[in-house]
Amino acid sequence: MTIPIRNHVLETIKQKENFTDKELEKLLAKDGIMITEGQFNKVLLDLEIMGLISVSWVTKDTRRVEAVTKKVEVDEYEEQIKETEEKDYEASFPNS
């Protein structure tokens, strides 16, 4: 079973924080993955639409490709409510 090119490209991008498109193409070629420029652009577009990477123009001919990381924010208020509900639930059992 072969791994789709899209998955391999994503794993390569996740190895480093950001790449230029030229660096990424060289790395893929070194890994033995030969794709046309059109296929490469389609893979980048698909990954960007899925929200897994971000592509931005650095210069006229160069793009920056970055993996998108989701930040999980902890809401202190929600945590307090959750703890209070757990304590109330435990207190509702008189013989424990």
Secondary structure, DSSP 4 states (H G I P E B T S, - for coil): -PPPHHHHHHHHHHHSSEEEHHHHHHHHHHTT----HHHHHHHHHHHHHTTSEEEEESSSS-EEEEE--------HHHHHHHHHHHHHHHHT-TT-
